[in-house]
Amino acid sequence: MKPAGLPHRLRAHFTRLLAAVLCFGLALTDVKAAPQAVMVIPLQGAIGPARADFVVRSLAHAQQERAQLVVLQMDTPGGLDVAMRQIIQAILASPVPVATFIAPGGARAASAGTYILYASHFAAMAPGTNLGAATPVQIGIGGPDQPPGKAPDEGKRGKAGASPGGAESPSTMEKKQVNDAAAYIRGLAQLRGRNADWAERAVREAVSLSADEALAQKVVDVLARDVPELLHKLDGRKVATAAGTRELHTAGAVLVKLEPDWRDRLLATLTDPSIALILMMIGIYGLIFEFSNPGFVLPGVVGAICLLVGLFALQLLPINYTGLALILLGLALLVAEAFLPSFGTLGIGGIVAFSIGALLLIDTDVPGLGIPVALVATLAATTALFIFGVSGLALKARRRPVVSGKEALAASVGVMLDDMPPGDTATEGWASVQGEQWRVRSTAALGRGMPVRVIGRDGLTLIVEPLDDSQGEQR
């Protein structure tokens, strides 16, 4: 009876083992089929070094976490050319598909935002948004603006569009910038299969499109009210990335929103042109104070740190070196006014130079990357008050009578400590002058306790004479 029951028990164990294996296989299938996360990266405001660094590091994080899609939710008036190209290079090299979504309603993707949208694997807009106006504005240090479409004066140019002096005319530089930008955005449009003709018009003619017009002209791929609707419409689509072709399974995917960390917030604060200018001024004045009063240490340390951080921020921004030179010249003149009073000439010149330099410092018209006029006026007024205040105190100190040193000994009154008999030549003795014992010399007869007046000095010996009662009363 027992041997006959053994196969039955083996079959039962085998059945349970097979069921466990099937359940484990189904669990693995469910895990593999579960949709991967979708990461949302907000990109708002002017595109500068800090935001570019945030986007690039976020794309790298999405690759590490094996996200299936990155949604770049954008609302920007434009930004710096260098920062824009840094973001585009990261998108083109990303193995994770990137969908640029202009949202929420009322948002825009102007200038640099249009290039980023064209570089993305998917382009989407929310109702009530717009994009375009991608003409480059003041990339680098350029000359005065040239009216669009106006041909340069051929009679004033030499070969290759150069002026007789060898320098390129402002119109030639503008044409180079526009042609380079048009070729760049056309290449992105051809890479993603979007409307290249309109992209070139956005650069050359600064045209813009609404969301519906952009979809009709095949500038964007999808219209969606929010991110969940966007993911629903992108579900099942295939896209070619740097790592090969991928198929999206975004319906019901988990959304993970990335926010700037302390590093990004700190970099954004430091690269604010206003903050950079203030840090540079604090640094210069701290060093000046330390050099004028050696031994304080703290002003020198703080000044050196602020100056280096301010210069670091400025090298990340498109600065005009003429403006920077004027700022340094203005500060030098203001400091010279404090040490070499010139009745305000150096001080006024320094204020004018500083104000003009601060207004010219940032060489771009991108909104949010300029220095407010109110800040320039405040800094100039504060600096002027400080410098002229120091100059006034120095002038008052110069006019005060001397109360110490060898100059203060002249006409001082003392008391004889011993007797000095009269003689044909000067005799010497001791007297108390200003609370100190001095060796004195006189041709007159002087007695102990007799008041005397200092009329000269010979090394460490004072020359004195008797003090009349009338003089003593006057003093």
C-alpha positions as CSV (number, residue, x, y, z in Angstrom):
1,M,0.0,0.0,0.0
2,K,2.8,2.5,0.8
3,P,4.7,1.9,-2.4
4,A,1.6,2.4,-4.5
5,G,1.0,5.8,-2.8
6,L,4.5,7.2,-3.6
7,P,3.9,8.1,-7.2
8,H,0.7,9.9,-6.3
9,R,2.7,12.1,-3.8
10,L,5.4,12.7,-6.3
11,R,2.8,13.9,-8.8
12,A,1.3,16.3,-6.3
13,H,4.7,17.8,-5.5
14,F,5.5,18.1,-9.1
15,T,2.2,19.8,-9.8
16,R,2.8,22.3,-7.0
17,L,6.4,23.0,-8.3
18,L,5.1,23.5,-11.8
19,A,2.4,25.9,-10.5
20,A,5.1,27.9,-8.6
21,V,7.3,28.1,-11.7
22,L,4.4,29.3,-13.8
23,C,3.4,32.0,-11.2
24,F,7.1,33.2,-11.0
25,G,7.2,33.4,-14.8
26,L,3.9,35.3,-14.9
27,A,5.3,37.7,-12.2
28,L,8.5,38.3,-14.3
29,T,6.3,38.9,-17.4
30,D,4.2,41.4,-15.5
31,V,7.3,43.2,-14.2
32,K,8.8,43.3,-17.7
33,A,5.6,44.5,-19.2
34,A,5.0,47.1,-16.6
35,P,5.4,50.6,-18.2
36,Q,8.6,52.4,-17.3
37,A,8.5,55.8,-15.7
38,V,8.2,59.1,-17.7
39,M,10.3,62.0,-16.3
40,V,9.0,65.6,-16.6
41,I,11.7,68.3,-16.7
42,P,10.3,71.9,-16.3
43,L,12.1,74.5,-18.4
44,Q,10.8,78.0,-17.6
45,G,12.2,81.4,-18.0
46,A,15.2,82.6,-19.9
47,I,17.6,79.8,-20.9
48,G,21.0,80.4,-19.4
49,P,23.9,78.4,-18.1
50,A,22.1,77.2,-14.9
51,R,19.0,75.9,-16.8
52,A,21.1,74.3,-19.4
53,D,23.1,72.5,-16.8
54,F,19.9,71.3,-15.1
55,V,18.4,69.9,-18.3
56,V,21.7,68.1,-19.3
57,R,22.0,66.5,-15.9
58,S,18.3,65.6,-15.8
59,L,18.7,63.8,-19.2
60,A,21.7,61.9,-17.8
61,H,19.6,61.0,-14.7
62,A,16.7,59.7,-16.9
63,Q,19.2,57.5,-18.8
64,Q,20.5,56.0,-15.6
65,E,17.0,55.4,-14.3
66,R,16.1,53.8,-17.7
67,A,13.1,56.0,-18.2
68,Q,11.2,55.4,-21.4
69,L,10.4,59.0,-22.1
70,V,11.4,62.5,-21.0
71,V,8.9,65.4,-21.2
72,L,10.5,68.8,-21.4
73,Q,7.7,71.1,-20.4
74,M,8.8,74.5,-21.7
75,D,7.8,78.1,-21.3
76,T,10.6,80.4,-22.4
77,P,11.2,83.8,-24.1
78,G,14.5,82.5,-25.4
79,G,18.0,82.4,-24.1
80,L,21.7,82.3,-24.8
81,D,23.0,80.6,-27.9
82,V,25.6,78.6,-26.0
83,A,23.1,77.3,-23.4
84,M,20.6,76.4,-26.2
85,R,23.2,74.4,-28.2
86,Q,24.3,72.6,-25.0
87,I,20.7,71.4,-24.4
88,I,20.2,70.5,-28.1
89,Q,23.4,68.4,-28.1
90,A,22.2,66.6,-25.0
91,I,18.9,65.8,-26.6
92,L,20.4,64.5,-29.9
93,A,22.8,62.2,-27.9
94,S,20.1,61.0,-25.5
95,P,19.1,57.3,-25.8
96,V,15.9,58.3,-24.0
97,P,13.3,59.9,-26.3
98,V,12.5,63.6,-25.5
99,A,9.1,65.2,-26.0
100,T,9.2,68.9,-25.8
101,F,5.8,70.1,-24.6
102,I,4.9,73.9,-24.7
103,A,2.6,74.1,-21.8
104,P,0.5,75.2,-19.9
105,G,-1.9,77.3,-21.9
106,G,-0.5,80.8,-22.4
107,A,3.1,79.5,-22.5
108,R,5.5,80.2,-25.4
109,A,8.7,78.8,-27.0
110,A,10.3,81.8,-28.6
111,S,13.8,82.2,-30.0
112,A,15.9,79.4,-28.4
113,G,12.8,77.5,-27.4
114,T,11.9,77.0,-31.1
115,Y,15.3,75.4,-31.8
116,I,15.0,73.0,-28.8
117,L,11.5,72.0,-29.9
118,Y,12.7,71.2,-33.4
119,A,15.6,69.1,-32.0
120,S,13.3,66.9,-29.8
121,H,12.0,63.5,-30.9
122,F,8.4,64.6,-30.3
123,A,7.0,68.2,-30.5
124,A,3.8,69.0,-28.7
125,M,1.9,72.1,-27.7
126,A,-1.0,72.9,-25.5
127,P,-4.0,75.0,-26.7
128,G,-3.3,78.7,-26.3
129,T,0.4,78.5,-26.8
130,N,2.7,79.8,-29.5
131,L,6.3,79.4,-30.8
132,G,8.6,81.1,-33.3
133,A,10.5,84.4,-33.6
134,A,13.8,82.5,-33.8
135,T,16.0,85.3,-35.3
136,P,19.3,85.4,-33.5
137,V,19.7,88.6,-31.5
138,Q,23.2,89.9,-30.4
139,I,25.0,86.6,-30.3
140,G,28.4,87.9,-29.1
141,I,29.7,91.4,-29.4
142,G,28.2,93.0,-32.5
143,G,27.7,96.4,-34.0
144,P,24.6,98.5,-34.4
145,D,21.4,96.9,-35.7
146,Q,20.9,96.7,-39.5
147,P,17.3,96.9,-40.8
148,P,16.2,93.5,-42.1
149,G,16.6,93.0,-45.8
150,K,18.8,96.1,-46.3
151,A,21.8,95.2,-48.4
152,P,25.1,96.5,-47.3
153,D,26.9,99.2,-49.3
154,E,29.0,97.4,-51.8
155,G,31.1,100.4,-52.6
156,K,32.4,100.5,-49.0
157,R,33.3,96.9,-48.7
158,G,36.5,95.2,-49.8
159,K,36.9,91.5,-50.6
160,A,34.9,88.9,-48.7
161,G,32.6,91.5,-47.3
162,A,35.4,93.3,-45.3
163,S,35.6,97.0,-44.8
164,P,38.6,98.9,-46.1
165,G,40.1,98.7,-42.7
166,G,39.9,94.9,-42.7
167,A,37.0,94.7,-40.2
168,E,33.6,93.2,-41.1
169,S,30.7,95.6,-41.3
170,P,27.8,95.1,-38.9
171,S,25.5,94.0,-41.7
172,T,27.9,91.2,-42.7
173,M,28.1,89.9,-39.2
174,E,24.3,90.0,-38.9
175,K,24.0,88.0,-42.2
176,K,26.5,85.5,-41.0
177,Q,24.5,84.9,-37.7
178,V,21.2,84.6,-39.5
179,N,22.5,82.2,-42.2
180,D,24.2,80.1,-39.6
181,A,21.0,79.9,-37.5
182,A,18.8,79.2,-40.5
183,A,21.1,76.3,-41.6
184,Y,21.1,75.0,-38.0
185,I,17.3,74.9,-37.6
186,R,16.8,73.5,-41.1
187,G,19.1,70.6,-40.3
188,L,17.2,69.9,-37.1
189,A,13.9,70.0,-39.1
190,Q,15.2,67.6,-41.7
191,L,16.5,65.2,-38.9
192,R,13.1,65.0,-37.3
193,G,11.0,65.2,-40.5
194,R,9.3,68.6,-39.6
195,N,8.5,71.6,-41.7
196,A,11.9,73.0,-42.6
197,D,10.6,75.9,-44.7
198,W,8.7,77.4,-41.9
199,A,11.6,76.9,-39.5
200,E,13.8,78.9,-41.9
201,R,11.1,81.6,-42.0
202,A,11.0,81.7,-38.2
203,V,14.7,82.6,-38.3
204,R,14.8,85.0,-41.3
205,E,11.4,86.7,-40.8
206,A,10.8,86.2,-37.1
207,V,7.4,84.7,-37.7
208,S,5.4,82.8,-35.0
209,L,2.6,80.2,-35.0
210,S,-0.2,79.3,-32.7
211,A,-0.8,75.7,-31.6
212,D,-3.4,74.9,-34.2
213,E,-1.4,76.4,-37.0
214,A,1.7,74.6,-35.9
215,L,-0.1,71.2,-36.1
216,A,-1.6,72.0,-39.5
217,Q,1.8,73.0,-40.9
218,K,3.5,69.9,-39.4
219,V,5.7,71.9,-37.1
220,V,4.5,69.9,-34.1
221,D,3.3,66.3,-33.8
222,V,0.6,66.5,-31.1
223,L,-1.8,68.9,-29.4
224,A,-2.6,68.0,-25.7
225,R,-4.1,69.8,-22.8
226,D,-1.7,68.4,-20.2
227,V,1.0,65.8,-19.7
228,P,-1.3,62.7,-19.2
229,E,-3.2,63.5,-22.4
230,L,0.2,63.8,-24.2
231,L,1.3,60.4,-22.9
232,H,-2.0,58.9,-24.0
233,K,-1.5,60.2,-27.6
234,L,2.1,59.1,-27.8
235,D,1.4,55.6,-26.6
236,G,2.5,53.0,-29.2
237,R,4.6,55.3,-31.3
238,K,8.0,54.3,-32.5
239,V,11.0,56.7,-32.5
240,A,14.6,56.5,-33.5
241,T,17.0,57.5,-30.8
242,A,20.8,57.4,-30.4
243,A,20.4,53.9,-28.9
244,G,18.2,52.6,-31.7
245,T,14.4,52.4,-32.4
246,R,12.1,52.4,-29.4
247,E,8.4,51.9,-29.0
248,L,6.6,53.9,-26.3
249,H,4.2,52.4,-23.8
250,T,3.2,55.6,-22.0
251,A,-0.4,54.9,-21.3
252,G,-0.7,54.8,-17.5
253,A,3.0,55.3,-17.0
254,V,4.2,56.7,-13.7
255,L,5.1,60.4,-13.9
256,V,8.3,61.6,-12.1
257,K,8.8,65.3,-12.0
258,L,12.4,66.5,-11.6
259,E,13.1,69.8,-9.8
260,P,16.3,71.8,-9.6
261,D,18.5,70.8,-6.7
262,W,20.6,73.1,-4.5
263,R,23.4,73.1,-7.1
264,D,21.1,74.3,-9.9
265,R,19.5,77.0,-7.7
266,L,22.9,78.2,-6.5
267,L,24.2,78.4,-10.1
268,A,21.0,80.2,-11.2
269,T,21.5,82.8,-8.4
270,L,25.2,83.3,-9.2
271,T,24.7,83.7,-13.0
272,D,22.1,86.4,-12.5
273,P,23.9,89.4,-14.0
274,S,22.7,91.7,-11.1
275,I,24.1,89.3,-8.5
276,A,27.4,88.9,-10.4
277,L,27.8,92.7,-10.6
278,I,27.1,93.1,-6.8
279,L,29.6,90.3,-5.9
280,M,32.3,91.9,-8.1
281,M,31.8,95.2,-6.4
282,I,31.9,93.7,-2.9
283,G,35.1,91.9,-3.8
284,I,36.9,95.0,-5.1
285,Y,35.9,97.1,-2.1
286,G,36.9,94.4,0.3
287,L,40.3,94.1,-1.2
288,I,40.7,97.9,-1.2
289,F,39.8,98.1,2.4
290,E,42.2,95.3,3.3
291,F,45.1,96.9,1.4
292,S,44.4,100.3,3.1
293,N,44.2,98.7,6.6
294,P,46.5,95.7,6.6
295,G,45.8,93.2,9.4
296,F,41.9,93.1,9.4
297,V,42.1,89.9,7.3
298,L,38.3,89.4,7.1
299,P,37.6,92.1,4.5
300,G,40.4,90.7,2.3
301,V,39.1,87.1,2.6
302,V,35.5,88.0,1.9
303,G,36.5,90.3,-0.9
304,A,38.7,87.7,-2.6
305,I,35.9,85.1,-2.5
306,C,33.3,87.5,-3.8
307,L,35.5,88.7,-6.6
308,L,36.4,85.2,-7.8
309,V,32.7,84.1,-7.6
310,G,31.6,87.2,-9.5
311,L,34.2,86.7,-12.2
312,F,33.2,83.0,-12.5
313,A,29.6,84.1,-13.0
314,L,30.6,86.7,-15.6
315,Q,32.6,84.2,-17.7
316,L,29.4,82.1,-18.1
317,L,27.5,85.2,-19.4
318,P,27.8,87.0,-22.7
319,I,29.6,90.1,-21.3
320,N,30.8,93.2,-23.2
321,Y,34.4,93.7,-22.3
322,T,34.1,97.4,-23.0
323,G,31.5,97.6,-20.3
324,L,33.6,95.6,-17.9
325,A,36.6,97.9,-18.6
326,L,34.4,101.0,-17.9
327,I,33.2,99.5,-14.6
328,L,36.8,98.9,-13.4
329,L,37.8,102.4,-14.6
330,G,34.9,103.9,-12.7
331,L,35.8,102.1,-9.5
332,A,39.4,103.1,-9.8
333,L,38.4,106.8,-10.2
334,L,36.1,106.6,-7.2
335,V,38.9,105.1,-5.1
336,A,41.3,107.7,-6.3
337,E,38.8,110.4,-5.2
338,A,38.9,109.0,-1.7
339,F,42.7,109.1,-1.5
340,L,43.4,112.1,-3.8
341,P,40.6,114.6,-3.3
342,S,40.1,116.5,-6.5
343,F,37.0,118.5,-5.6
344,G,34.7,115.9,-7.1
345,T,36.2,115.6,-10.6
346,L,37.5,112.1,-10.2
347,G,34.4,111.0,-8.3
348,I,31.9,112.3,-10.9
349,G,34.0,110.8,-13.7
350,G,34.0,107.5,-11.9
351,I,30.2,107.5,-11.4
352,V,29.6,108.2,-15.1
353,A,32.1,105.5,-16.2
354,F,30.6,102.9,-13.7
355,S,27.0,103.6,-14.8
356,I,27.7,103.3,-18.5
357,G,29.8,100.2,-18.0
358,A,27.1,98.5,-15.9
359,L,24.5,99.2,-18.6
360,L,26.7,97.8,-21.3
361,L,28.0,94.8,-19.3
362,I,25.6,92.1,-20.5
363,D,25.8,91.9,-24.3
364,T,22.4,90.3,-25.1
365,D,18.7,91.4,-25.4
366,V,17.3,88.2,-24.0
367,P,14.7,89.0,-21.4
368,G,15.8,88.3,-17.8
369,L,19.5,88.5,-18.6
370,G,20.0,92.2,-18.3
371,I,20.9,94.5,-15.5
372,P,18.0,96.8,-14.4
373,V,18.6,100.5,-14.6
374,A,17.3,100.9,-11.1
375,L,20.0,98.6,-9.7
376,V,22.7,100.5,-11.6
377,A,21.4,103.8,-10.2
378,T,21.3,102.4,-6.7
379,L,24.8,101.0,-6.8
380,A,26.2,104.2,-8.3
381,A,24.5,106.4,-5.7
382,T,25.5,104.2,-2.8
383,T,29.1,104.1,-4.0
384,A,29.2,107.9,-4.6
385,L,27.9,108.5,-1.1
386,F,30.4,106.2,0.4
387,I,33.4,107.6,-1.5
388,F,32.4,111.3,-1.0
389,G,31.7,110.6,2.7
390,V,35.2,109.1,3.1
391,S,36.7,112.0,1.2
392,G,34.9,114.5,3.5
393,L,36.1,112.8,6.6
394,A,39.6,112.8,5.3
395,L,39.4,116.5,4.5
396,K,38.1,117.4,7.9
397,A,40.9,115.3,9.6
398,R,43.5,117.2,7.5
399,R,42.2,120.6,8.7
400,R,42.2,119.7,12.4
401,P,45.1,121.1,14.5
402,V,48.0,118.7,15.3
403,V,47.7,117.4,18.8
404,S,50.7,115.0,18.9
405,G,54.2,114.6,17.4
406,K,57.0,117.1,17.0
407,E,54.7,119.7,15.5
408,A,52.6,119.8,18.7
409,L,55.7,120.7,20.8
410,A,56.0,124.1,19.2
411,A,54.8,126.8,21.5
412,S,54.1,124.3,24.2
413,V,54.3,125.4,27.9
414,G,56.3,123.6,30.5
415,V,57.8,123.9,34.0
416,M,61.4,123.9,34.9
417,L,62.6,121.0,37.1
418,D,65.9,122.5,38.1
419,D,67.8,125.8,38.1
420,M,69.7,127.2,35.1
421,P,72.2,130.0,35.9
422,P,72.6,132.8,33.3
423,G,75.6,132.8,31.0
424,D,77.0,134.1,27.8
425,T,76.3,130.8,26.2
426,A,73.2,128.6,26.4
427,T,73.0,126.3,29.4
428,E,71.0,123.1,29.7
429,G,68.7,121.7,32.3
430,W,65.5,119.6,32.7
431,A,61.8,120.7,32.3
432,S,58.4,119.0,32.3
433,V,56.6,119.6,28.9
434,Q,53.3,117.9,28.2
435,G,53.7,115.5,31.1
436,E,57.2,114.4,29.9
437,Q,60.7,115.2,31.0
438,W,62.7,116.9,28.4
439,R,66.3,118.2,28.3
440,V,66.0,122.0,27.6
441,R,68.4,124.7,26.6
442,S,68.2,128.5,27.1
443,T,70.4,131.6,27.2
444,A,68.2,133.2,30.0
445,A,68.3,132.4,33.6
446,L,65.7,130.0,34.7
447,G,64.7,128.8,38.1
448,R,63.0,125.7,39.5
449,G,59.2,125.8,39.0
450,M,59.5,128.7,36.5
451,P,57.1,128.4,33.5
452,V,58.8,128.2,30.1
453,R,57.7,128.2,26.5
454,V,59.1,125.9,23.7
455,I,60.5,127.9,20.8
456,G,62.4,125.2,19.0
457,R,63.9,121.8,18.9
458,D,67.4,120.4,18.4
459,G,67.3,116.6,18.2
460,L,66.1,115.5,21.7
461,T,66.7,118.9,23.3
462,L,64.1,121.6,23.4
463,I,65.0,125.3,23.1
464,V,62.9,127.3,25.6
465,E,62.5,130.8,26.9
466,P,60.9,132.3,30.0
467,L,57.1,132.6,29.8
468,D,55.8,136.0,30.8
469,D,52.8,136.2,33.1
470,S,50.8,137.9,30.3
471,Q,51.5,135.1,27.9
472,G,50.7,132.5,30.5
473,E,47.3,134.2,31.2
474,Q,46.5,134.2,27.4
475,R,47.3,130.5,27.1
